[in-house]
Amino acid sequence: MRADGEQVSHLPISIDQSLIDELAAIVGADGIVSRATELKVYECDGWTVEKSSPDILVLPRSTEQVSGVLRALDGRGIAFVPRGAGTGLSGGCLPLGAPVMVCTSRMNRIIEIDYANRRVEVESGVVNLHVTNAVKPKKFFYAPDPSSQMACTIGGNVAENSGGPHTLKYGVTTNHVLGLELVLPDGEVVRLGGGYEERCGYDLVGAVVGAEGTCGIVTRATLKLMREPENHRTMLATFPDVESATRAVSAIIASGIVPGAIEMMDRMILRAVDDAFHVGFSPDAGAVLIVELDGLEIGLTDFADRVATIAREAGASDMKLARDEAERALLWKARKRAFGAVGRLAPNYCTQDGVVPRTRLPDILRVINEASVRHNLAIGNVFHAGDGNLHPIILYDEREPGQVERALAAGRDILKACVEMGGSLTGEHGIGAEKMGEMPLMFAPDDLTAMMALRRVFDPHERANPGKIIPQPGACVEVAMPHRQVPI
């Protein structure tokens, strides 16, 4: 108990007062959080099935401060977990075996915008949407746009290799990062890549993007800027069921048209979104597609007509074209806030993140439906249909005995089927603490050993975000139960 009566977290022997004083000297007293009540804010990200508070939180304001913090921790052999805004969905910033959390939220400056070379350098705590907002007056944008782009940070996007609705045409984060500033676990600051696309030698930027903070802490990123398309056509296609909607997705891509985005929402999600935002979805809709075409104005109308024809041939009962920017914004608001609207349906939910080839979408949706029945849990679907990236949302009530376990089992069944269909365990949310147990579904022991060897090039003592991505020896085929379930 502190002198002021505030409860203090139980600090391990490694986190003694001398270390707190040393860290406070680096980041300032207001950059240290050690009160147990305040640390509760940082006990999970969007993967709320598991919770674990750090023993101490550090909030640096610069690369130099991050370097100083990691040097202090390295000298005492203390592990750390990086964190951005905490919007991740796989437990990537859950402090498993790492008593110190280093949060980059105060490192939120846009350092330099270089329109001539179409690049921008930002600190890792900059919010994704703020990058586009900063360059929008000059008609540029930053392409990766996760649904959480109003809150998630560039550092978190780099850690998880985040995507978003426009991944179909523009790619995920790794396709838009030119260079990184990385603080290694011993405090050394290194620059990877640079301000140009062509790199010699091994792609170390590519190795760090998607490494989920296991190589160190990214403090700056040089990002590509894209020219805003001349115009858009954003359409809403209503289908009687998800099967006909998925047939339309494959047919649109097979026609040679590459939309900026193709997003799908099923009946359960539509009802939740409509109740929350009053979009006006048809009550008879079994699924809808949001299809956005972008590019030069010439030709867009013709492409939109072709998409409408394909959708109707696949079974669409209604097609609506956004008449202006306000209607377009409403459609995207409905899609990007769908996860929040799901909160109206159940006390708890977890969002899975698997990938299948587009042509297998009908098959995986049947698997998801079967998992829903088998585990007696409702599952809704809102996902990036154009690139086969699924986000089944499994609803449960943690207060009911057995529901957490059934939700986890349903998620495992879905991921296993994704891999069996030639897909992946993740499209944009990462592996984190959530899916380590499923990694052997995709990778042989030698593959995992090679990944660990690469990680040790950056972090030889495995102190950066331990307990993530790669299962530990002896646990490769086991699925860990939650570190600590959400308290009832």
VOTIBA-681368 format. One record per atom (N, C-alpha, C, O, CB): x, y, z. Coordinates in steps of 0.1 Angstrom, whole numbers, plus 5000, padded with zeros to 4 digits. Each point is the difference from the previous one (the first is absolute). Glycine has a CB too. Example, Ala and Ser with C-alpha at 12.3 -4.5 7.8 and 13.67 -1.06 7.14 Angstrom:
// residues 2
513249435078/499150125000/500950125000/501050005007/497149885005/501550234981/500950115000/499250115008/500550115001/500749834977/
***
This chain:
// residues 488
500949885000/499150125000/500950125000/500950025008/497249865004/501650224979/500850124999/499650095012/499049985007/501150014968/500850115027/499850095011/498750084998/499450045010/503149984993/497150004985/498850074997/498749925001/498950044997/502450114989/498949725018/498949915001/499649924988/499149925000/500150235017/501449894971/499749934988/500649865000/501249985003/498650244985/499449685007/500549874999/501149994989/499850064989/498049855019/503350024994/501149994991/500049854995/499749915008/501650285003/499049794977/500149874995/501149925008/500950065005/498350014972/500649805023/501049915006/501249994991/499949944990/498349935023/502950204991/501150004991/500949885002/500349975012/499650284988/500649694990/500949895002/501450065004/500250125000/498649744982/502050055023/501350055005/500850084990/500750095003/499449715012/499750164972/500850074989/499550144998/500850094995/499549694994/498550255015/499450144999/500150065014/499050025006/499549924974/502750115023/500150065013/499950154999/500050054989/501449765020/498650265002/499950154999/501250064993/499850114993/499049885028/502349954979/501250064993/499850004985/500350104994/501249835025/497849974976/499749994986/499050114996/500150074990/500549685010/498350265009/499050104997/500650145000/499750084991/498649775020/502650174998/500750135001/500850034987/500050114995/500049885030/500749904971/500850014988/499250034987/500350084992/501449775019/497150084988/499250024989/499350145000/499950064990/499749695009/500050295013/499450135002/501050114996/499650114995/498949805023/502850074984/501050104996/500150014985/500450104995/500949855026/498449944972/500050004986/498850064993/500150094992/501349715009/497450165004/498850044993/499250115008/499050054996/500949724994/500650265022/499250095009/499149935009/499549894997/500750294985/499549885029/499149945010/498649974994/499449905004/501950215015/498349984972/498649984994/500049904990/498949974994/500650265011/501649714992/500149894990/500149865006/500349904993/500850264992/498649835028/500049875007/498749985006/499450095007/503149934998/496949864993/498849965006/500249875008/500549904994/498150214988/501249905031/500249885008/498949975009/500049895008/502450154991/496650045001/498849975009/499249894994/499750004988/500350245020/499649675000/499349884995/498750044993/499649944990/501449925028/498350244988/498750044994/500250064986/499249984992/499950065031/502050044975/500250064987/500549894990/499850014988/500850215023/500249684994/500549904991/498949914995/500249944989/501950075023/496749994994/498949924995/499650044986/499549924992/499750065031/501150154974/499650054986/500849934989/499649994989/499950235021/501749724994/500949944991/500049855000/501049944995/500450275007/497649735004/500149865003/499649914988/500149885000/499450175024/500050014965/499649924988/499950104988/500050125002/498849705012/501250124974/499650084989/498649964996/499249975008/503250054984/497349984995/498749964995/499749855002/498849964998/501350224986/500949745019/499849865003/499849995015/500949995008/500649934973/497250095023/499750025014/499849875008/499750005012/499350214982/501249674999/499949875006/501049995011/499849945011/499349964968/502150155019/501149995009/500450145005/500050104993/500849694996/499650225024/500450125006/501249985009/500149905007/497550194991/503350015001/501249995009/500650145001/500450054990/500049705004/499650315017/500650135002/501550005000/500649915006/497350165007/502750034981/501550015002/500350055015/499150045007/501250024968/500949925029/500450055013/500350155000/499850065011/501149714995/499550274983/500350154999/499850044985/500449924991/501250075029/497950134978/499950054986/500950124998/500150085009/497549844990/503150084990/500850124997/499550064987/499749944990/502349955021/498050254989/499550084989/501050094995/500050125004/497749865005/503249974982/501150094995/499450104990/498949984995/502849845008/499150294994/499550104991/501050014987/499750074991/499350055028/502049804981/501050014989/500749864999/500049925008/500350334995/500449744985/500849884998/501150005010/500449895005/499250124971/501050105028/501150005010/499549955013/500749925007/500450274981/497749845016/499449955012/499749855000/500349935009/498750304995/500549734984/499849854999/501349935001/500149905007/497950144978/503150015008/501349945001/500549995015/500549905004/500050194972/499350025031/500450015014/499349905008/500649935009/500050314988/498149755001/499249905008/500449864997/500249925009/497950244990/502149804988/500449874997/501449965005/500349895004/498250124976/502450095020/501349985005/500049975015/500649915005/500450244978/498149925024/499849985015/499549865002/500449935010/499250324994/499449714988/499449875002/501049894996/500149895007/497650204989/503149934993/501049904996/501049985011/500549895002/499150184974/500850045030/501049985011/499649915011/500849955008/500050284986/497949765008/499449925011/499449874995/499449925007/500250295006/500449774974/499549874994/498550005001/499449895002/502750005004/497250224992/498650015002/499350014986/500450074992/499850055031/498849804975/499249994988/499050124999/499650055011/500749704988/499350284989/499050114998/499049974989/500349914992/501450255016/497249904993/499049994989/499750134994/499650095008/499449715004/501150224975/499650134994/498550014999/499349904999/502950104988/497350125013/498650024998/499750144993/500750095003/498849775017/499650144971/499650124994/498750055006/499950045012/501249894966/497850065014/498750055005/499249885007/498950035006/501050154976/500649705017/499349895006/498849954992/499049955006/501850135016/499149954965/498949964992/500149864994/499249964992/500450285004/501649705006/500249874994/499049905004/499350025010/503150034990/497449844993/499049905002/500549865002/499249915000/499350234986/502849855017/500549865003/500849995012/500849915002/499250064974/499950135033/500850005012/501550034998/500849955007/497649895002/501950234980/501450034997/500750085011/501249995001/498250004975/499950095031/500750085011/499649955014/500150085009/499950124975/499649685017/499749945013/501449975006/500849934994/497049964999/502450165019/501449995006/500249875007/500149985012/499850264992/500349654987/500349875005/501649995002/500750004991/497349904997/502450085025/501449995003/500850134998/501249995000/498649774993/499550355005/500750134998/499450095010/498950054998/501649914978/500250085035/499550085011/499850154996/499250075006/501849775010/499850204974/500050144996/499350024986/500449944991/501750105023/496950054986/499450044987/500550134996/500150105008/497849774998/502550144981/500550134994/498950054990/499949944990/502650005014/496850164999/498950054992/500550124992/500650105005/497749825011/501550084971/500550114991/498950104997/500250084991/501449764999/497450175018/498950094996/500450155001/499350084993/499149755016/502650204998/500550145001/500950044988/500350124998/499549875027/500649914967/500950034989/499150014988/499949914991/502049965019/497450254989/499050014990/500250124990/499050064996/499449845021/502850124979/500350114991/500249954986/500649904997/500550235022/498349954972/500349984985/501350084998/500050125000/497549844993/503649975004/501350074999/500250084987/500350125001/500649705013/498850114975/500250074987/499149944990/499849884999/502650165007/497050054986/499249964988/500850044988/500350124998/497549905015/502549884978/500750034988/499149964988/500049894995/502350065017/497050154983/499049984990/500749964987/499649914992/498850255019/502849904986/500749984987/500449854999/499949954989/500950295012/499649715010/500449855000/498949915005/500249885002/502250195000/496449995001/498949925005/500349915012/499849885000/499350124976/501450075034/500349925013/499850095012/500050134999/501649734988/498250085024/499850085012/500749925011/500049885001/497850224992/502949975016/500649945012/499350045012/499750115003/502549894986/497449895019/499250035012/500649925012/500749904998/497250134987/501750025027/500449925011/498949895002/499050004994/502150205017/499349704996/499249885000/498750015007/499149924999/503049955000/497750245010/498850015007/499050094992/498950025005/502349965016/499150054967/499050084992/498849914996/500249894996/501750264995/496949905011/498849934996/499949994985/500350094993/498649995028/500749804975/500049974985/499250114992/500650054991/499549705015/498750284999/499250104992/500650134999/499850084991/498249795016/502850175004/500750135000/501050024988/500250114996/499549895029/500849894971/501050014988/499250054988/500450094993/501049725017/497550124987/499250044988/499450145002/500050084991/499449685005/500250275016/499450145003/501150114997/499750104995/498749805022/502850064986/501150104999/500350034985/500450114996/500649825026/498849974969/500450024986/498850024991/500250024988/501849845017/496850125001/498850014992/499950144992/499550004989/499449845027/501550274990/499850134993/500850004987/499750074990/500050045031/501449814978/500849994987/499549884992/500749964990/501350155021/496949834992/499449894993/500849875000/500249934990/498750244996/501749805026/500849885002/499249925011/499250055007/503150054985/498149775009/499549925011/500949895004/500949974992/496850095001/502249895019/500749885004/499149884999/498950005006/502650145010/498949764976/499049904996/499649905010/498749985001/502350044978/499849925030/499549905009/499050075010/500450105007/501749764991/496750095002/498950075008/499249905009/498949974996/501050204986/500849775028/499249915009/498750065005/499950135000/502349775007/496950024997/498750055005/500250095012/499250095003/499749714988/502250185016/500350075012/500950124997/500750065009/499149745004/500250254974/501050104996/499850135007/500950095000/499249804978/498750145029/499950125007/500750005013/500250105007/497649924983/502749865014/500749995013/501349924999/500950045008/496949965003/502349914981/501349914999/501250094996/499850094992/498849705003/502650175009/501250074997/500849934989/499849894997/500250205026/500849994970/500949954990/500949895006/500349904993/499650324994/500649805025/500949905006/499249875002/500649894997/500750295014/497549824993/499249885001/499749944987/500049884998/499050215022/500849994970/499849954986/501249934995/499949894994/498550305001/502849875008/501249934996/500249875007/500449904994/500650325001/498749775018/500149885007/499249894995/500449884999/500150265021/498249894977/499049904995/499949994985/499349914995/499550135026/502050044972/499850004985/498550024996/499549924993/502649935005/497450255008/498550034999/499650024985/500850044992/499250055031/498849884975/499450034986/498850095001/500150115005/500749664988/498150185002/498850085000/499249984988/500449914991/500750265023/497849904984/499149974989/500750024986/499749934991/498450145023/502850024985/500650034987/501349914997/500850034991/498350205011/501149675007/501149914997/500049934987/501049984993/499149985031/498650014971/499849934988/500850074988/500749934993/497050005015/502350204992/500650074989/501450055004/500950014991/496950055000/502349995021/501250075004/501049935008/501250045002/497450164997/501049685007/500949925008/500050045015/499350105004/502149884976/499349955028/500150025014/501250095004/500750054992/498249725012/501350245009/501050105005/501449984994/500650094996/498149925025/501749864978/501349974995/500250064986/501250024996/498949775018/498950224978/500150064987/500150155000/500250064989/498549755002/501350255020/500050155001/501050065009/500050125003/497649874992/503349925011/501050055009/501449994992/500449904995/498350015025/501950214979/501350014993/501149985010/501049944996/498050224987/500949895029/501149995009/499550015015/498950055002/502650054981/499349855026/499650005014/501250045009/501249984996/497249844999/501350255015/501050025011/499649905011/498850015005/501650244989/500549675010/499749895010/501050015011/501250014998/497949844984/500450145031/500850005011/500149855004/499049945004/500450295004/501849714992/500249865003/499949985015/500150105008/501449884972/498349905024/499849985015/501250045009/499850025012/498849794981/502650215001/501150055008/500150155000/500950065006/500349724990/497950284997/500050155000/500650064987/499950124998/500149875027/500649934967/500650054988/499050054990/498949934998/503149925005/498250264991/499050064990/500649964986/501150044997/498150155019/499949754976/500449964986/499050064990/498850015004/502449785005/499350234979/499150044989/499949894990/501149954996/499450305007/498449714993/499849894991/499350064988/499050085001/500849745017/500650154970/499450064988/500350144999/501150055005/497149794996/501050244992/500250144998/498950074993/498849955001/503650004998/497850154994/499050084993/499749964986/499450074992/501250115023/499949704982/499849954986/499549865000/500149935010/501850234982/497649794997/499449874999/501049894998/499949895005/498050224987/503149924999/500949894997/501149985011/500750105003/498949954972/500549845031/500949975010/501049894996/499549904994/498850185024/502949934986/501049894998/500049915012/499650035011/501850124974/499049735012/500249905011/498749955006/499050014993/503150105012/498049845007/498849945006/499050105004/500450125003/501149695005/497350164991/498950095003/499750005015/499149935005/499950044972/501850115030/499850015015/498850075004/499449985010/503150014992/497150114989/498750075003/498949904999/499149995009/501750224982/499249704999/499049904999/500049905011/499049955004/501250074972/501049965030/500149915012/499450065012/499449935008/502649974983/498150235011/499550065012/498550034999/499349995010/502950114993/497349934985/498550034998/499349865002/500349914993/500150294991/498749805025/499349875003/500749925011/499549895003/499750114974/501950055028/500749925011/499450025014/500549945009/501650084977/496950065014/499250025013/500950055012/499749955011/498749874980/502550265006/500850065011/501049905006/500650035011/497550114994/502249754988/501049915005/501450034996/501049935004/497249904996/502050274992/501450044996/500550135007/501150034999/498449864979/499650175029/500350135007/498850094999/498949964998/503650014996/497850165007/498950105000/500250104988/501050075000/498749915025/499450024966/500050094989/499650145005/499050025006/500449794977/501550295014/499850135005/499650104989/499450105002/502249855016/498850024969/499750084989/499849914988/500549894999/500850315010/497849854981/499849934988/500050104988/499450115002/499349715011/501950144976/499850084988/499049934991/500249884996/502250215006/496549974995/498949944993/499850064986/500350114998/498649855025/500649954969/499650054986/498750085001/499149975008/502049834981/498850305003/498850084998/499449964986/500849994990/500050205025/497949804984/499449974987/499250124996/499450085008/500449684998/500150264981/499150114995/498649965001/499649884997/502250194987/497350025021/498649975000/499549964987/500350074990/499450095029/499449744980/499449974987/499250124995/499550085008/500449674998/500050264981/499250114994/498550005005/499450105002/502249904978/497949885021/498649985004/499749865005/500949914999/498550274985/499549805022/499549885006/498749964994/499250094997/502249955024/498349834980/498649964999/499849905011/500749895000/499250144974/499250005035/499949915012/498549954999/499150075000/502650055014/498249744986/498749944998/499749915012/500949945006/499450074969/498449975027/499549905010/499249904992/499050044994/501050135025/500349714982/499349894994/499449915010/500649965009/500950044971/497249985019/499249925010/499849864995/499549994988/499450225021/501449694999/499849864995/499149935010/499950045012/502449964977/497149895007/499149925009/500849925010/499549975011/498850024971/502949985015/500949925009/501450024997/500450064990/497849775011/502750125008/501450024998/500649924988/501050044994/499250005031/499149854972/500649914989/499950084987/501050014992/498349785020/499650284985/499950074988/500950125000/500650044989/497049895008/502650135014/500950125001/501549954997/500750074993/497750045024/502049784989/501349954997/500249964985/501150024995/499149905029/498850034970/500149974986/500250134992/500850004990/497749805013/500950315001/500250134993/501450045002/500650064991/497050005013/503049925008/501450055002/500949934990/500950074994/498649975031/500449834974/500949924991/499850054986/501050014992/499049795024/498750224980/499850044986/500550144997/500550024989/497449835012/502050245008/500550134998/501550004997/500550064991/497750045024/502649834994/501449994999/500449924987/500950044993/499349975032/499049894972/500349924988/499850084987/500649974990/498849825023/499750314988/499850084988/501150094996/500150064990/497549945016/503450015003/501250094997/499950145007/500950074999/499349814980/498650145027/499950135008/500749995013/499849905007/498050154981/502950055016/500750005013/499450125008/500550114999/501649774993/496850095016/499550115008/501050055011/500949925004/496849994992/502150215009/500850045011/499749925013/500849985008/499250254982/498749725011/499649925011/498749934997/499250044992/501950125024/498849724990/498849925000/499849955014/500749915005/499550024970/498850125032/499749975014/498749935001/499050034993/502450165015/498549715001/498849935002/499550005015/500850005009/499849854972/498150175020/499449985014/498849914999/499250014990/501550225016/499249685003/498949905000/498850065008/500050115005/501649704992/497350115003/498750045006/500250055014/499550115004/499349734981/501950085023/500150045014/500750135002/499650095008/500549674998/501050274986/500750125001/499250124995/500050115006/502149764992/497150104991/499250114994/499050055010/499750125002/500649784976/499150015030/498950045009/500750085012/499450105004/499249694991/502650175009/500650075011/500450144995/499850105007/501149695003/499750224978/500450134994/498850094998/500150125003/501949774986/496950065006/498850084997/499450055013/499650125000/500049754979/500450055031/499450045013/500950125005/499550095007/499649684998/502250224993/500950105006/500150134992/500050115005/501349705004/498750174977/500350124992/498950044990/500150104993/502349845009/496549984998/498850034992/500450024985/499750104994/499250005026/501849804975/500550024986/498949974990/500050064989/502349875018/496749994996/498949974992/500249874991/499549994989/500150255010/501149675007/500249874993/498649934999/499150025009/503349954999/497449964981/498749934998/499849895011/501049935003/499250114972/498749955031/499749905011/500149864994/500249905008/498450265004/501349834975/500149864994/501449964996/500249894995/497550154996/503250055011/501449984995/500649895008/500150005012/500250244981/500349665000/500749895006/501550045001/500849955008/497649884984/502050254999/501450054999/500150124991/499250014991/501749765013/500150324998/500250114991/501550004997/500849965007/497250175002/502349924979/501350034996/500250154998/499150074994/501149714994/500850285017/500450144997/501149994990/501149955004/498250145019/500549954965/501050004990/500450144996/499250084997/499949704994/502250255010/500550134997/501049994988/501049935001/498650155023/500150004966/500950014988/500650145001/499450095004/499249754982/502750175011/500650135000/501050014989/500549904994/499350115031/500650114971/500950024989/499650124992/499350095005/501249674994/499950244989/499750114990/498550004998/499349894999/502950104990/497250135010/498550014998/499649934988/499049935000/501050295012/500849794977/499649944988/500149845002/501049955004/499850254982/498149745011/500049855001/499349955013/499649895000/502550114987/497850095023/499549955013/498549964999/499649905005/502050255007/497749934980/498549974998/499949874993/499149925004/500350324995/501449734991/499949884993/500449885010/499349904999/501350224979/500449905030/500449895009/498849985010/499749885004/502850174994/496950065007/498949985010/498949934994/499349925006/501450295005/499049824976/498949924993/500349864999/499149915002/500350294985/501849765010/500449864999/499949935014/499649895000/502050174981/498950015029/499949945014/498549985003/499649895006/502550225001/497049984990/498649995003/499449884993/499249925005/500650334998/500649744984/499549884992/500549875006/499249915002/500850234978/501249855024/500649885006/499249975013/499749885002/502650164987/497550065019/499449985013/498649954998/499549905007/501950285003/497849874980/498749964998/499949864995/499249925004/500150314991/501749734996/500149864995/500349915011/499649885000/501150204978/500049965033/500349925011/498849995010/500149925010/502350134987/496650035001/498849995009/499750135008/499150005008/501449774994/500250344995/499750125007/498650054997/499650014989/502950065011/496849975011/498650044998/499950154999/499050064995/500249755018/501950264991/499950154999/501550054999/500949945006/496950065008/502350114979/501350074999/499850145002/499150064994/501849774990/499950235024/499950155003/501450064998/501049945005/497150035011/501950144977/501350074998/500050135008/499050084999/501249834977/500850115032/500150125009/499950124990/500950014991/500549875027/497750214985/499850114991/501050125003/500250084991/497449865007/502950065014/501050115003/500949955011/499949895005/498450294988/502649915011/501049975010/499449965013/500549925008/501150234980/497249925015/499449975013/499449865000/500249935011/499250314991/500049714987/499549875000/501249905000/499949895007/498050184981/503149965005/501249915001/500649995014/500349895005/500250174971/499550055031/500650015013/499149915010/500549945009/500550294987/497749785001/499149925009/500249854998/500049935010/498350264989/501949774989/500249864998/501349955007/500049905006/498850124972/502350065021/501249965006/499950025015/500749925008/500650154972/497950025025/499850015014/499449875005/500449955011/499450314988/499249704994/499349875004/501049895001/499949925009/497950164981/503049914999/501049885000/501050025011/500349905007/499350084968/501050135026/501150025009/499650005015/500949985009/500350144973/497649905021/499550005014/499249875003/499349995010/500750264990/500149654991/499249885002/500449935012/499249955008/500650034968/501550025027/500549935012/499550065013/499649935009/502550004979/497850205012/499450075011/498549975002/499549985011/502250204986/497649814992/498649975000/499749865006/499049985006/500750174974/501349765018/499849865005/499950005015/499449915005/501850004975/499350195026/499950015015/498550005005/499749985011/502550144989/496949914990/498650005004/499449865001/498949985005/500950254984/500949675005/499549874999/500349905011/499249915003/501050134973/500949985031/500449915010/501050075010/500650104996/499149704988/500450155028/500950065010/501450004995/500850095003/497649855015/502049954975/501449994995/500049944986/499149944996/501750025028/500350074969/500349944988/501550004997/500750085005/497049994986/502749835001/501450004995/500050004985/499149934994/501749965027/500150184973/500050014985/501249914995/501150025003/497950214998/500649674991/501049924993/500650074988/499450094995/499549705014/502250164986/500750064989/500749904992/501249975002/499150245010/499049724979/500649904991/499850044985/499350104997/500249725021/501250114974/500050034985/499849874993/500549895003/501050315000/497749814986/499849884991/500150064986/499850124998/498849755018/501750044974/499950054986/498650054997/499149945006/502749894987/498050274999/498750064998/499049894996/498850005004/502250214989/499449704999/499149904994/499549905011/499049934998/502150094980/499549985034/499649915011/499150085010/499749945011/502449934986/497650255000/499150075010/498749935003/499749995012/501350224979/498349744999/498849935004/500249885009/499349975009/499850104969/502149865020/500349885008/500350045014/499649945010/501349954970/499950225022/500450045014/498850065007/499949985012/502450064980/496850025001/498850055007/499149895004/499350015011/500850204975/499949685007/499249885005/500749945012/499349965010/499949994967/502150055023/500849955012/499750095012/499849955012/502049964973/498150225013/499750095011/498649985005/499850005012/501850174978/497549815001/498649975005/500049875008/499349995010/499850134970/501649785015/500049875007/500750025014/499549945010/500649934968/500950215023/500650025013/499150075009/499949985012/502350044977/497050075006/499050075008/499049905006/499650015012/500650204973/499349705007/499149905004/500649915010/499549975011/499350044968/502449945018/500749905008/500350055014/499949935010/501149974969/499450235022/500450065013/498950085006/500150065011/502249944981/496550005001/498850075006/500350155003/499750045011/499549744998/501550284982/500350155001/499750074987/500349954989/501550005028/497650164984/499750084988/501450064995/500850045007/496950025001/502449944978/501250054993/499550094989/499349954991/502149845015/499050334994/499850094989/501250024991/501149975004/497250155010/501449934974/501150014990/500150144994/499050054994/500849715001/501350315007/500250134993/501549994996/500949995008/497350145004/502149884974/501449974996/500350064987/499250054992/500749745021/501450204984/500650054988/499849894989/501049924998/500750235014/497249844982/499749894991/500950004988/500349894995/497450115013/502750114987/500850014988/501349935001/500549954990/498550265006/501649795016/501349935002/499949875009/501049955004/500250274992/497649745006/499849875007/500350015015/500249905006/500349984973/499650245026/500450025014/498750005009/499250104999/502950034994/497749775015/498849985008/500150065014/501150015006/498549784981/499350265018/500050055014/498749945007/499150085003/502350134991/498549665007/498849955008/500050055014/501050005007/499049804978/498950255019/499950065014/499249905008/498849984998/501350264994/500649715018/499449895008/499450075013/500750065008/500949764983/497150175011/499350065011/500049905012/499749884998/498950274987/501649905027/499949925012/499750085012/500150134999/501549714991/498250105021/499750065012/501049945011/499849895004/497750164990/503450035010/501049945009/499549965014/500649935007/501050214981/497149915014/499449965013/499449865000/499849955011/499750294993/500349714984/499549874999/501149895000/500950014991/497150084996/502049815022/501049905000/500249934987/499049964994/500650015030/501650024972/500449934987/499950084988/500549954989/498649865022/500450314989/499850074987/501450054995/500250014988/497550065019/503249975002/501350054996/500749894993/500650014989/499550155029/499949724988/500649884994/499449974986/500749964991/499949955032/498150104976/499449964988/500350114989/500149964988/498049925024/502050244992/500450114990/501449974995/500250024988/498350155024/502449804997/501449974995/500049874991/500750004990/500250105031/498349804983/500049884991/499450034986/500549954990/499249915031/499350234979/499450034987/501050084992/500249974987/497550045023/503150084996/501050074992/501149904995/500450024989/499250185026/500849714993/501049904995/499549924988/500749974991/500250015033/497849984977/499449924989/500150084987/500349954989/498249935027/501250254985/499950094988/501450014994/500249994988/497850135021/503049915000/501450024995/500549874994/500750014990/499750175028/499349714988/500549874995/499549984986/500749964991/499449945032/498650144975/499449984987/500650104990/500249964988/497749965022/502450204994/500750104991/501349944995/500350014988/498750185025/501849754996/501349954995/499849884991/500649994990/500450085032/498049844981/499749894992/499650044986/500249924990/499249955031/500050244978/499550054987/501150084992/499750064989/498049955020/503549994996/501150074994/500150145004/500750084993/499049774988/499750195030/500150145005/501050025011/501149935000/496650094994/502050075015/501050045010/499350035013/498850025001/502750084981/499349905029/499550025013/499750155003/499250035009/502149774999/499250284984/499850155002/500150074987/500949974992/499950015031/498450124975/500150094989/500550145003/500750064992/497549824997/501550165024/500550135004/500050035015/500450105004/498649974975/500549835029/500050025014/501249945008/500250035011/497349974987/503349924995/501249945006/499649885008/498949965000/502150265001/500149715004/499849885008/499850035015/499249955006/502249934977/499550215022/499950045013/500049895010/500749904998/498050294994/500649835019/499949895010/498949914997/500049885004/500950275013/498249894974/498849934997/500249874992/499549905003/499350324998/502149794989/500049894990/501449934999/500349934991/498050204997/502549895023/501349935000/499849854998/500749934993/500350255022/498049774992/499749855000/499749954987/500149884997/499250145026/500250074968/499649954986/501250014990/499849954989/497850135016/503549984999/501150024990/500449864994/500450004988/500450215025/499349684995/500449884994/499049954989/500349904993/500850045029/497750124977/499149964989/500650044987/499749944990/498350085025/502850094985/500650054988/501549974998/500549994989/497850195012/502449815010/501449995000/500649875006/499549965011/500550304989/501049694994/500749885006/500950055011/500450125000/499549754978/500550045031/501050045010/501250084995/500550095006/498749715007/501350154976/501250074994/499750144996/500850095001/500149694991/497950245003/499650144996/500050095012/500550115000/498149804981/500850045030/499950085012/501450035006/500350105006/497449804999/503250004994/501350015005/500750114991/500850085006/499349685002/499750244979/500650114992/499550145003/500750095000/499549744982/498550175021/499450135004/500750055013/500350125002/497549824987/502349975021/500750045012/501450044998/500550105007/498049745005/502250104979/501450044997/500050144995/500950085003/499849684992/498450274996/499950144994/499750105012/500650105000/498649814977/499950055031/499650105011/501250025009/500250115005/497549814994/503249985003/501150025009/501150084994/500950055007/498649735003/500550244977/500950104994/499850145006/500950075002/499249794976/498650175024/499750135006/500050005015/500350095007/498349964972/501049835026/499749995015/500549875005/499349915002/498750234995/503449855005/500649885003/499549945014/500149885002/501950194985/497550015022/499649955013/498549995001/499449975011/502650134999/497349924979/498549994999/499350085011/499149955007/501249824983/500150365011/499350085010/499050104994/499350075007/502849915006/497850024974/499050094994/498749924997/500049914993/501950224996/497149915018/498749944999/500049855000/499649944991/499750264996/501249745024/500149865001/498649945000/499050065004/503249955008/497749864985/498749935000/499150034989/498849985001/501450025023/500350044965/499250034988/500549934987/501249974999/498350265012/499649754981/500249944986/500549865000/499349914996/501250324996/500749745014/500649874998/499849925013/500450045011/501350064973/497649785015/499849925012/501449965006/500949984992/496949944999/502250075022/501249965006/500249854999/499049934999/500850275017/501549764985/500249854999/499249925010/499850045012/502550014980/497149845003/499249925009/498550045000/499249935005/502850045009/497750154980/498650044999/499550034986/499050064998/501450045024/500449844968/499750034986/498649954996/499450064992/503049935004/497149915010/498849944996/498950025010/498949945000/502349904986/499150245024/499050035010/499450144999/500750094995/500549755020/497650174988/499350135000/499950055014/499349935008/499450014971/501950165024/500050055014/498650065004/499450064991/503149995007/497149925014/498750065004/500450155004/501150035002/498049755006/499950304993/500250145003/500950025012/499949935010/497950124980/503150055009/500950035011/499250045012/500249965011/501650124973/497350015014/499050035010/498750044993/500050104993/501849975024/497249864986/498750034993/499450135006/500350045012/499349714984/499750314996/499350135005/499249965013/499349915000/500650184976/500349995034/499349975013/498550014998/499550094993/502549995020/497349844994/498650004999/499450105010/498850015001/501249754992/
***
